[in-house]
């Protein structure tokens, strides 16, 4: 039901949430830890940053962080960055959307399923997703050691 892009976004966000406010992570590090192709993940991370879900910074010590408290970001907010709104209203039988006025055979039951899914995604936050993972898949990374200074 959810696209591969959304599933990858959930993986990346769970990985970042495990940092618990620690150092930012590079796209490369997250790609290695989550198994998501680096270039694909970079595009996902940039979309999440444009949406205000992540912050990004360049340079030494740069990378991605979650922009707001985990309990303020619903899974639906993430899904909506990648799934077209019309997809939720797509009919299972017709090439176009059906309506209550002209429902298809499955409309009423499918609408219940979609409403349940939307309610779940709306009420579940990154805090809950992160707590469910408990750091099992993506334990926090330690801070990077300071670079040794060159001696003259």
N, C-alpha and C positions, 0 to 999 in steps of 0.2 A: 504494500500500500504506500509506503514511503520510498522515495527515490534513494538510490545509492549515495547521492550527494548529501541528503539529509542524514543518512546513517553515518557517513564519514564526518559530518559536522558534529554529531553527537559524540563520536569517538574523540575528536579533537578537543571538544569542550570538557569532556570527562578527564582527559589527560591534563588540560590546563587547570581544571578545578582541583586536581590532586596536588598541584603546586601550593594551594592554600595561601595565596598571596606572596609566595616565594619569588624567585627570580623569573623573568620572562623566558619563554621558550622560543627557540627558532623554529621555523617551519620544517627545517631539515630534521631537527630533534624529534618533533612530533611525528613526522612521517616515519621515522625509524621505529618509534615506540608504538604507533597505532597500525602500521602496515598499510597506510594510505599512500598512494603515489605522490611524491613531493610536489610536482607541478600542479596536480589536481588539488591537493591540499592547500597550496599557496593561494589559489583562486578562491577556495572556500573561505579561508582565513581573511582574505581581503574583503570579501562580501560581508562577513560578520563584523569586521572593523568599520566598514562604511555604515552598517546598520546600528553602530554604537554598542554592540554586544561585546566586542573586543577593543582593546587599544593596541596600537603597534608603534614601535619606535625602531629607528635604524641606528646603526653604529655599534660600538663596543657596549655590551650590556643591553643591547636591544633585543627585540623579539615581540611576542604577543602575550598579553595578559587579558583576563576577563575584566571588563570595564565597570561592572556594577556588582553589588552583592548577589551571590548565587540565587538567593531566594526571590530576587526581583526579576529573574529571567525565566519565563515559561518556555517549555518545549515548543509550544505553539508559536512563540515569537521566532524561534529558530526555524521551524518548518516553513513559516510564511516568507522567509528570506529566499527560499529555493523552490517552493511549490507554487505554481500559479493558482490564484484563488478559484478560477473556473474549474480546476481539476476536482475540487471537492463536490461540485454540483453536477459532474458528468453523469450521464445516464448509462446504466449498464447494458441497455438494450438498443437505444437509439443513437444515431450519430450526433445528436444535439442534446442539450439539457432538457429534461422533462420538468414539469411543474406540478403543483398541487391541482391546478385547474385541468391539466392534461397529463395525468401520471401514467407511467408505464406499469407493467405488471408487478415489478419489484420495488417501485418508488417508495412506498410507505415503509417497508422493512429496511431498505437500504438507507433511507433518511435517518432511521433510528440508529443504525450502525455508525453512520458518519457523525451524528450528534454525540454519540457516546465517545467516539475517538477524539473529536474536537474538545469535548469537556475534559477528557483525560489529559490531553496535551496542554490545555489552558491551565489546568489546576496542578500540573506537575512541573516543578522547577528544576533548575540545574543543581540546586542544593540536594534535592531528593535523588536525582540521577547520580550525583557524586557520592552520596551516602550509600546508595544501593551498590555501587562499585566498591566502596570501602578501600580504595587504593590497591585492590587486587590486580587489576589490569595495568594501571598506570601509577605506580608509586611515585611520590615526589622526588625530584632530582635535587641533589645537594647543590649549593652555590658553587659556581665555577671558582677554582683556585685563582688567586691573584697571579698575574703574569710575573715571572722572574725578571728583574731588571738586568740589563746588560752591564757588565763590568767594563770599565775603561782599560 
